[in-house]
Amino acid sequence: MAVALGNWGSAEAVPALVAALDDEEPLVRGHAAWALERIGGDAARAALEGRGEVEEDGWVREEISAALASATRPRAPSIPPAPSPSGSDTCAS
């Protein structure tokens, strides 16, 4: 679920992912951390920082650290492809 929510990228998913950071399964917590990094925002960062203070699983700590490090780097803007000069996506030869 967390991976799908991270790929969706909507801030609407943040509350569910924050709750998943407290799941008993490390796999769920690690995927939630990854997804929160993908979505970003202040609430996601605060939750990651809070969980990072108490997380005991090494892999989950790595996911949280990577997510927090990524949050400090600016994301590259999404640039849509330029339209072809002829208005068609096919090449004329």
Long-range contacts (C-beta under 8 A, 24 or more apart in sequence): 2-28, 2-31, 2-32, 2-34, 2-35, 3-31, 3-34, 3-35, 5-35, 5-39, 6-31, 6-34, 6-35, 6-36, 6-37, 6-38, 6-39, 7-38, 9-38, 9-39, 10-39, 11-39, 11-41, 11-43, 13-39, 14-39, 14-41, 14-43, 14-44, 14-47, 17-44, 17-47, 18-43, 18-44, 18-47, 21-47, 21-48, 21-51, 22-51, 26-57, 26-59, 26-60, 29-55, 29-57, 29-60, 29-63, 30-57, 30-59, 30-60, 30-63, 31-63, 33-60, 33-63, 33-64, 33-66, 33-67, 34-63, 34-66, 34-67, 36-67, 37-66, 37-67, 37-68, 37-70, 37-71, 40-71, 40-75, 44-71, 45-71
